[in-house]
């Protein structure tokens, strides 16, 4: 099964962002892929809820050694024993492609890790945060640096994000 990672900010997030994350999770499940995320709250919880409501499989790559931070929609919690930033590397390496929904500083780090590891990333631009800013800051609007390691993709809807992500891993 294809593993799609969802990256985005934790904590309290606006209603519009909750809805977009939920749609992304739902779309992942409807396409028969596994949703991977950091497993906590915010974008991760909303995407997990969307996937679960569509009978999807949800894996949470959790910081620390306990499951107390896992959201209630996680099917398979993976305790990494690591801090938030290091557990993000496991999420990136475990995903076939990633979808960026909104995002703060931690999400920007995950985007950079994905880029360095040649993982396809689809940026859901209407979700705000760093997702809204990346294109304008990117080298030639498509790369994180002049080496052009791997092209960033942009989407306007959850469905489009999944179409692109799946095509980048050879499923469409």
Secondary structure, DSSP 8 states (H G I E B T S, - for coil): --EEEEEE--SS--HHHHHHHHHHHHHHHHTT-EEEE--SSTHHHHHHHHHHHTT--EEEEESSSSSTT--TT-SEEEE-SS-HHHHHHHHHHH-SEEEEES--HHHHHHHHHHHHTT-EEEEEGGG-HHHHHHHHHSBTTTBSSTT--S--EEESSHHHHHHHHHHHTT--
